[in-house]
């Protein structure tokens, strides 16, 4: 499968000053630009954040909520400021 067509669905939870990203599903881009989304969980706040799939390095931790800066998913914390 073309990795550029695969997305990951997350719920972002703030606890104190830290944000935790929990993977809750995947999304696939169709030829017409629409998405097929397969969720394994639903966020209680109703917000889902969808990001491009970034393969993890071999030997990295997986499973459970992780602090974004340690997640190894290729995304920086500063890029995800809460909307005003």
C-alpha positions as a Markdown table, in Angstrom:
| # | Residue | x | y | z |
|---|---|---|---|---|
| 1 | Unk | 0.0 | 0.0 | 0.0 |
| 2 | Unk | 1.1 | 3.5 | -0.8 |
| 3 | Unk | 2.1 | 5.0 | 2.6 |
| 4 | Unk | 1.2 | 8.5 | 1.4 |
| 5 | Unk | -2.5 | 7.5 | 1.2 |
| 6 | Unk | -2.5 | 6.2 | 4.8 |
| 7 | Unk | -3.4 | 8.4 | 7.8 |
| 8 | Unk | -3.5 | 7.8 | 11.5 |
| 9 | Unk | -6.4 | 9.0 | 13.7 |
| 10 | Unk | -5.5 | 10.2 | 17.2 |
| 11 | Unk | -7.3 | 11.7 | 20.2 |
| 12 | Unk | -5.2 | 14.4 | 22.0 |
| 13 | Unk | -5.6 | 14.6 | 25.8 |
| 14 | Unk | -4.1 | 17.4 | 27.9 |
| 15 | Unk | -3.1 | 16.5 | 31.4 |
| 16 | Unk | -1.5 | 19.5 | 33.2 |
| 17 | Unk | 1.0 | 20.9 | 30.8 |
| 18 | Unk | 1.5 | 17.7 | 28.8 |
| 19 | Unk | -0.4 | 16.4 | 25.8 |
| 20 | Unk | -0.9 | 12.7 | 25.2 |
| 21 | Unk | -1.7 | 11.3 | 21.8 |
| 22 | Unk | -3.6 | 8.0 | 21.7 |
| 23 | Unk | -4.0 | 6.2 | 18.4 |
| 24 | Unk | -7.6 | 5.4 | 17.8 |
| 25 | Unk | -7.7 | 4.3 | 14.2 |
| 26 | Unk | -6.6 | 4.8 | 10.6 |
| 27 | Unk | -7.9 | 6.6 | 7.5 |
| 28 | Unk | -7.2 | 5.9 | 3.8 |
| 29 | Unk | -7.3 | 8.5 | 1.0 |
| 30 | Unk | -9.5 | 7.6 | -1.9 |
| 31 | Unk | -8.8 | 8.6 | -5.5 |
| 32 | Unk | -11.3 | 11.5 | -5.3 |
| 33 | Unk | -9.6 | 12.9 | -2.1 |
| 34 | Unk | -12.3 | 11.6 | 0.3 |
| 35 | Unk | -11.4 | 9.4 | 3.3 |
| 36 | Unk | -12.4 | 6.0 | 4.6 |
| 37 | Unk | -11.9 | 6.0 | 8.3 |
| 38 | Unk | -11.8 | 3.0 | 10.6 |
| 39 | Unk | -11.9 | 3.8 | 14.3 |
| 40 | Unk | -11.2 | 1.4 | 17.2 |
| 41 | Unk | -12.3 | 3.9 | 19.8 |
| 42 | Unk | -14.3 | 7.2 | 20.0 |
| 43 | Unk | -13.0 | 10.2 | 21.8 |
| 44 | Unk | -15.2 | 11.6 | 24.6 |
| 45 | Unk | -14.4 | 15.2 | 23.6 |
| 46 | Unk | -15.6 | 14.5 | 20.0 |
| 47 | Unk | -12.3 | 15.6 | 18.4 |
| 48 | Unk | -10.2 | 13.4 | 16.2 |
| 49 | Unk | -6.8 | 14.5 | 14.9 |
| 50 | Unk | -5.7 | 12.9 | 11.6 |
| 51 | Unk | -2.1 | 12.9 | 10.6 |
| 52 | Unk | 0.0 | 11.3 | 7.8 |
| 53 | Unk | 1.4 | 7.9 | 8.6 |
| 54 | Unk | 5.0 | 8.0 | 9.7 |
| 55 | Unk | 6.6 | 4.6 | 10.2 |
| 56 | Unk | 8.2 | 4.1 | 13.6 |
| 57 | Unk | 11.9 | 3.1 | 14.0 |
| 58 | Unk | 12.5 | -0.5 | 14.9 |
| 59 | Unk | 12.8 | -1.0 | 18.7 |
| 60 | Unk | 10.6 | 2.0 | 19.7 |
| 61 | Unk | 8.0 | 1.5 | 22.3 |
| 62 | Unk | 4.4 | 1.1 | 21.2 |
| 63 | Unk | 1.0 | 0.8 | 22.8 |
| 64 | Unk | -0.9 | 3.0 | 25.2 |
| 65 | Unk | -1.0 | 6.8 | 25.4 |
| 66 | Unk | 2.4 | 8.4 | 24.9 |
| 67 | Unk | 3.8 | 11.9 | 25.4 |
| 68 | Unk | 4.0 | 13.4 | 22.0 |
| 69 | Unk | 7.7 | 14.4 | 22.3 |
| 70 | Unk | 8.6 | 10.8 | 23.0 |
| 71 | Unk | 6.1 | 9.2 | 20.6 |
| 72 | Unk | 8.6 | 8.9 | 17.7 |
| 73 | Unk | 5.8 | 9.6 | 15.2 |
| 74 | Unk | 7.7 | 12.4 | 13.4 |
| 75 | Unk | 5.5 | 15.2 | 14.6 |
| 76 | Unk | 6.7 | 18.1 | 16.8 |
| 77 | Unk | 4.6 | 19.4 | 19.8 |
| 78 | Unk | 4.8 | 23.0 | 18.6 |
| 79 | Unk | 2.9 | 22.1 | 15.4 |
| 80 | Unk | -0.2 | 21.2 | 17.3 |
| 81 | Unk | -1.1 | 24.3 | 19.3 |
| 82 | Unk | -4.8 | 24.4 | 20.4 |
| 83 | Unk | -6.9 | 26.7 | 18.2 |
| 84 | Unk | -7.7 | 30.0 | 19.9 |
